Amino acid sequence: MRPMFPFGRYGEPDDPARLIAWPATDEARWITGQVIDTEGGFGRYRPRGA
């Protein structure tokens, strides 16, 4: 399954943790009502030749 991920690796606990913490920062102050996926591109990514 690993080649099916665009970054060539499985997600680590730190990956979604940083996204979960980000909306509480000043950098996200203009973001409202969004659904932000954190699947590493797996849900939309298709390897070449697939």
Biopython code that builds the backbone (N, CA, C, O; Angstrom):
import numpy as np
from Bio.PDB.StructureBuilder import StructureBuilder

atoms = [
    (1, "MET", "N", (0.813, -1.206, 0.000)),
    (1, "MET", "CA", (0.000, 0.000, 0.000)),
    (1, "MET", "C", (0.847, 1.256, 0.000)),
    (1, "MET", "O", (0.399, 2.302, -0.470)),
    (2, "ARG", "N", (2.054, 1.174, 0.514)),
    (2, "ARG", "CA", (2.888, 2.375, 0.644)),
    (2, "ARG", "C", (3.008, 3.160, -0.665)),
    (2, "ARG", "O", (2.922, 4.387, -0.620)),
    (3, "PRO", "N", (3.202, 2.522, -1.834)),
    (3, "PRO", "CA", (3.307, 3.299, -3.081)),
    (3, "PRO", "C", (2.034, 4.074, -3.429)),
    (3, "PRO", "O", (2.077, 4.980, -4.261)),
    (4, "MET", "N", (0.910, 3.736, -2.810)),
    (4, "MET", "CA", (-0.335, 4.437, -3.103)),
    (4, "MET", "C", (-0.407, 5.801, -2.415)),
    (4, "MET", "O", (-1.297, 6.596, -2.716)),
    (5, "PHE", "N", (0.513, 6.078, -1.502)),
    (5, "PHE", "CA", (0.544, 7.372, -0.824)),
    (5, "PHE", "C", (1.459, 8.319, -1.586)),
    (5, "PHE", "O", (2.580, 7.932, -1.917)),
    (6, "PRO", "N", (1.028, 9.545, -1.880)),
    (6, "PRO", "CA", (1.833, 10.463, -2.678)),
    (6, "PRO", "C", (3.202, 10.760, -2.077)),
    (6, "PRO", "O", (4.161, 10.991, -2.813)),
    (7, "PHE", "N", (3.304, 10.757, -0.755)),
    (7, "PHE", "CA", (4.592, 11.052, -0.128)),
    (7, "PHE", "C", (5.404, 9.781, 0.105)),
    (7, "PHE", "O", (6.511, 9.847, 0.639)),
    (8, "GLY", "N", (4.865, 8.619, -0.292)),
    (8, "GLY", "CA", (5.585, 7.369, -0.172)),
    (8, "GLY", "C", (5.763, 6.885, 1.257)),
    (8, "GLY", "O", (6.679, 6.113, 1.539)),
    (9, "ARG", "N", (4.900, 7.329, 2.158)),
    (9, "ARG", "CA", (4.998, 6.900, 3.554)),
    (9, "ARG", "C", (3.631, 6.940, 4.206)),
    (9, "ARG", "O", (2.720, 7.629, 3.748)),
    (10, "TYR", "N", (3.514, 6.190, 5.276)),
    (10, "TYR", "CA", (2.290, 6.213, 6.071)),
    (10, "TYR", "C", (2.283, 7.464, 6.940)),
    (10, "TYR", "O", (3.335, 8.040, 7.218)),
    (11, "GLY", "N", (1.109, 7.878, 7.362)),
    (11, "GLY", "CA", (1.010, 9.017, 8.259)),
    (11, "GLY", "C", (1.548, 8.691, 9.646)),
    (11, "GLY", "O", (1.433, 7.563, 10.125)),
    (12, "GLU", "N", (2.128, 9.683, 10.268)),
    (12, "GLU", "CA", (2.638, 9.565, 11.634)),
    (12, "GLU", "C", (1.687, 10.344, 12.541)),
    (12, "GLU", "O", (0.980, 11.227, 12.056)),
    (13, "PRO", "N", (1.647, 10.047, 13.839)),
    (13, "PRO", "CA", (0.755, 10.776, 14.736)),
    (13, "PRO", "C", (0.953, 12.288, 14.684)),
    (13, "PRO", "O", (0.006, 13.044, 14.901)),
    (14, "ASP", "N", (2.166, 12.728, 14.402)),
    (14, "ASP", "CA", (2.441, 14.160, 14.336)),
    (14, "ASP", "C", (1.749, 14.840, 13.153)),
    (14, "ASP", "O", (1.456, 16.034, 13.215)),
    (15, "ASP", "N", (1.485, 14.098, 12.083)),
    (15, "ASP", "CA", (0.871, 14.693, 10.889)),
    (15, "ASP", "C", (-0.520, 15.262, 11.190)),
    (15, "ASP", "O", (-0.720, 16.461, 10.998)),
    (16, "PRO", "N", (-1.486, 14.467, 11.649)),
    (16, "PRO", "CA", (-2.786, 15.061, 11.970)),
    (16, "PRO", "C", (-2.739, 15.952, 13.210)),
    (16, "PRO", "O", (-3.542, 16.877, 13.330)),
    (17, "ALA", "N", (-1.816, 15.690, 14.131)),
    (17, "ALA", "CA", (-1.738, 16.516, 15.346)),
    (17, "ALA", "C", (-1.426, 17.969, 15.001)),
    (17, "ALA", "O", (-1.992, 18.887, 15.595)),
    (18, "ARG", "N", (-0.535, 18.174, 14.049)),
    (18, "ARG", "CA", (-0.211, 19.554, 13.648)),
    (18, "ARG", "C", (-1.409, 20.225, 12.988)),
    (18, "ARG", "O", (-1.638, 21.418, 13.190)),
    (19, "LEU", "N", (-2.176, 19.470, 12.201)),
    (19, "LEU", "CA", (-3.373, 20.042, 11.574)),
    (19, "LEU", "C", (-4.433, 20.373, 12.621)),
    (19, "LEU", "O", (-5.095, 21.408, 12.535)),
    (20, "ILE", "N", (-4.589, 19.501, 13.601)),
    (20, "ILE", "CA", (-5.574, 19.738, 14.659)),
    (20, "ILE", "C", (-5.221, 20.986, 15.460)),
    (20, "ILE", "O", (-6.116, 21.734, 15.853)),
    (21, "ALA", "N", (-3.943, 21.225, 15.708)),
    (21, "ALA", "CA", (-3.498, 22.382, 16.486)),
    (21, "ALA", "C", (-3.514, 23.673, 15.670)),
    (21, "ALA", "O", (-3.668, 24.754, 16.239)),
    (22, "TRP", "N", (-3.359, 23.582, 14.356)),
    (22, "TRP", "CA", (-3.218, 24.761, 13.514)),
    (22, "TRP", "C", (-4.393, 25.755, 13.589)),
    (22, "TRP", "O", (-4.139, 26.960, 13.620)),
    (23, "PRO", "N", (-5.667, 25.315, 13.621)),
    (23, "PRO", "CA", (-6.761, 26.301, 13.670)),
    (23, "PRO", "C", (-6.729, 27.205, 14.906)),
    (23, "PRO", "O", (-7.365, 28.259, 14.914)),
    (24, "ALA", "N", (-6.010, 26.813, 15.928)),
    (24, "ALA", "CA", (-5.922, 27.642, 17.135)),
    (24, "ALA", "C", (-4.833, 28.703, 17.031)),
    (24, "ALA", "O", (-4.653, 29.486, 17.964)),
    (25, "THR", "N", (-4.107, 28.748, 15.928)),
    (25, "THR", "CA", (-3.026, 29.724, 15.767)),
    (25, "THR", "C", (-3.527, 30.974, 15.041)),
    (25, "THR", "O", (-4.601, 30.973, 14.440)),
    (26, "ASP", "N", (-2.734, 32.025, 15.110)),
    (26, "ASP", "CA", (-3.065, 33.261, 14.391)),
    (26, "ASP", "C", (-3.041, 33.064, 12.875)),
    (26, "ASP", "O", (-3.727, 33.787, 12.153)),
    (27, "GLU", "N", (-2.265, 32.100, 12.381)),
    (27, "GLU", "CA", (-2.196, 31.844, 10.940)),
    (27, "GLU", "C", (-3.534, 31.396, 10.364)),
    (27, "GLU", "O", (-3.776, 31.556, 9.168)),
    (28, "ALA", "N", (-4.399, 30.841, 11.195)),
    (28, "ALA", "CA", (-5.689, 30.323, 10.729)),
    (28, "ALA", "C", (-6.852, 31.247, 11.080)),
    (28, "ALA", "O", (-8.007, 30.829, 11.009)),
    (29, "ARG", "N", (-6.575, 32.468, 11.451)),
    (29, "ARG", "CA", (-7.642, 33.355, 11.928)),
    (29, "ARG", "C", (-8.682, 33.692, 10.864)),
    (29, "ARG", "O", (-9.772, 34.145, 11.211)),
    (30, "TRP", "N", (-8.388, 33.490, 9.595)),
    (30, "TRP", "CA", (-9.337, 33.828, 8.524)),
    (30, "TRP", "C", (-10.088, 32.596, 8.034)),
    (30, "TRP", "O", (-10.935, 32.710, 7.148)),
    (31, "ILE", "N", (-9.802, 31.436, 8.583)),
    (31, "ILE", "CA", (-10.439, 30.186, 8.172)),
    (31, "ILE", "C", (-11.697, 29.960, 9.000)),
    (31, "ILE", "O", (-11.651, 29.989, 10.230)),
    (32, "THR", "N", (-12.826, 29.733, 8.320)),
    (32, "THR", "CA", (-14.081, 29.430, 9.009)),
    (32, "THR", "C", (-14.844, 28.376, 8.221)),
    (32, "THR", "O", (-14.841, 28.391, 6.990)),
    (33, "GLY", "N", (-15.490, 27.473, 8.920)),
    (33, "GLY", "CA", (-16.410, 26.518, 8.300)),
    (33, "GLY", "C", (-15.826, 25.632, 7.237)),
    (33, "GLY", "O", (-16.502, 25.348, 6.248)),
    (34, "GLN", "N", (-14.611, 25.185, 7.391)),
    (34, "GLN", "CA", (-13.977, 24.342, 6.384)),
    (34, "GLN", "C", (-13.835, 22.913, 6.880)),
    (34, "GLN", "O", (-13.707, 22.664, 8.079)),
    (35, "VAL", "N", (-13.858, 21.987, 5.946)),
    (35, "VAL", "CA", (-13.513, 20.599, 6.228)),
    (35, "VAL", "C", (-12.143, 20.383, 5.611)),
    (35, "VAL", "O", (-11.981, 20.491, 4.395)),
    (36, "ILE", "N", (-11.168, 20.084, 6.433)),
    (36, "ILE", "CA", (-9.802, 19.905, 5.957)),
    (36, "ILE", "C", (-9.433, 18.437, 6.127)),
    (36, "ILE", "O", (-9.348, 17.934, 7.248)),
    (37, "ASP", "N", (-9.214, 17.753, 5.003)),
    (37, "ASP", "CA", (-8.847, 16.342, 5.040)),
    (37, "ASP", "C", (-7.384, 16.187, 5.426)),
    (37, "ASP", "O", (-6.536, 16.993, 5.044)),
    (38, "THR", "N", (-7.108, 15.159, 6.175)),
    (38, "THR", "CA", (-5.732, 14.862, 6.554)),
    (38, "THR", "C", (-5.444, 13.389, 6.288)),
    (38, "THR", "O", (-5.161, 12.611, 7.199)),
    (39, "GLU", "N", (-5.528, 13.026, 4.983)),
    (39, "GLU", "CA", (-5.286, 11.644, 4.617)),
    (39, "GLU", "C", (-4.018, 11.503, 3.789)),
    (39, "GLU", "O", (-3.774, 10.453, 3.194)),
    (40, "GLY", "N", (-3.211, 12.557, 3.751)),
    (40, "GLY", "CA", (-1.950, 12.484, 3.023)),
    (40, "GLY", "C", (-2.115, 12.341, 1.523)),
    (40, "GLY", "O", (-1.181, 11.928, 0.836)),
    (41, "GLY", "N", (-3.287, 12.676, 1.002)),
    (41, "GLY", "CA", (-3.551, 12.561, -0.429)),
    (41, "GLY", "C", (-4.042, 11.186, -0.848)),
    (41, "GLY", "O", (-4.368, 10.982, -2.018)),
    (42, "PHE", "N", (-4.102, 10.242, 0.075)),
    (42, "PHE", "CA", (-4.467, 8.866, -0.265)),
    (42, "PHE", "C", (-5.845, 8.783, -0.901)),
    (42, "PHE", "O", (-6.029, 8.016, -1.846)),
    (43, "GLY", "N", (-6.811, 9.537, -0.423)),
    (43, "GLY", "CA", (-8.168, 9.456, -0.931)),
    (43, "GLY", "C", (-8.324, 9.920, -2.360)),
    (43, "GLY", "O", (-9.253, 9.485, -3.041)),
    (44, "ARG", "N", (-7.455, 10.786, -2.839)),
    (44, "ARG", "CA", (-7.582, 11.328, -4.187)),
    (44, "ARG", "C", (-6.457, 10.904, -5.110)),
    (44, "ARG", "O", (-6.573, 11.038, -6.328)),
    (45, "TYR", "N", (-5.389, 10.402, -4.560)),
    (45, "TYR", "CA", (-4.184, 10.094, -5.327)),
    (45, "TYR", "C", (-4.318, 8.782, -6.087)),
    (45, "TYR", "O", (-4.809, 7.796, -5.537)),
    (46, "ARG", "N", (-3.901, 8.761, -7.302)),
    (46, "ARG", "CA", (-3.849, 7.534, -8.083)),
    (46, "ARG", "C", (-2.458, 7.457, -8.700)),
    (46, "ARG", "O", (-2.062, 8.360, -9.437)),
    (47, "PRO", "N", (-1.705, 6.387, -8.412)),
    (47, "PRO", "CA", (-0.371, 6.265, -9.000)),
    (47, "PRO", "C", (-0.457, 6.149, -10.518)),
    (47, "PRO", "O", (-1.462, 5.686, -11.058)),
    (48, "ARG", "N", (0.592, 6.568, -11.192)),
    (48, "ARG", "CA", (0.623, 6.457, -12.657)),
    (48, "ARG", "C", (0.507, 5.004, -13.072)),
    (48, "ARG", "O", (1.090, 4.112, -12.456)),
    (49, "GLY", "N", (-0.250, 4.789, -14.117)),
    (49, "GLY", "CA", (-0.441, 3.436, -14.620)),
    (49, "GLY", "C", (-1.530, 2.655, -13.907)),
    (49, "GLY", "O", (-1.768, 1.485, -14.206)),
    (50, "ALA", "N", (-2.190, 3.315, -12.956)),
    (50, "ALA", "CA", (-3.252, 2.598, -12.221)),
    (50, "ALA", "C", (-4.578, 2.772, -12.897)),
    (50, "ALA", "O", (-5.585, 2.244, -12.426)),
]
sb = StructureBuilder()
sb.init_structure("model")
sb.init_model(0)
sb.init_chain("A")
sb.init_seg("    ")
for serial, (resi, resn, name, xyz) in enumerate(atoms, 1):
    if name == "N":
        sb.init_residue(resn, " ", resi, " ")
    sb.init_atom(name, np.array(xyz, "f"), 0.0, 1.0, " ", f" {name:<3s}", serial, name[0])
structure = sb.get_structure()
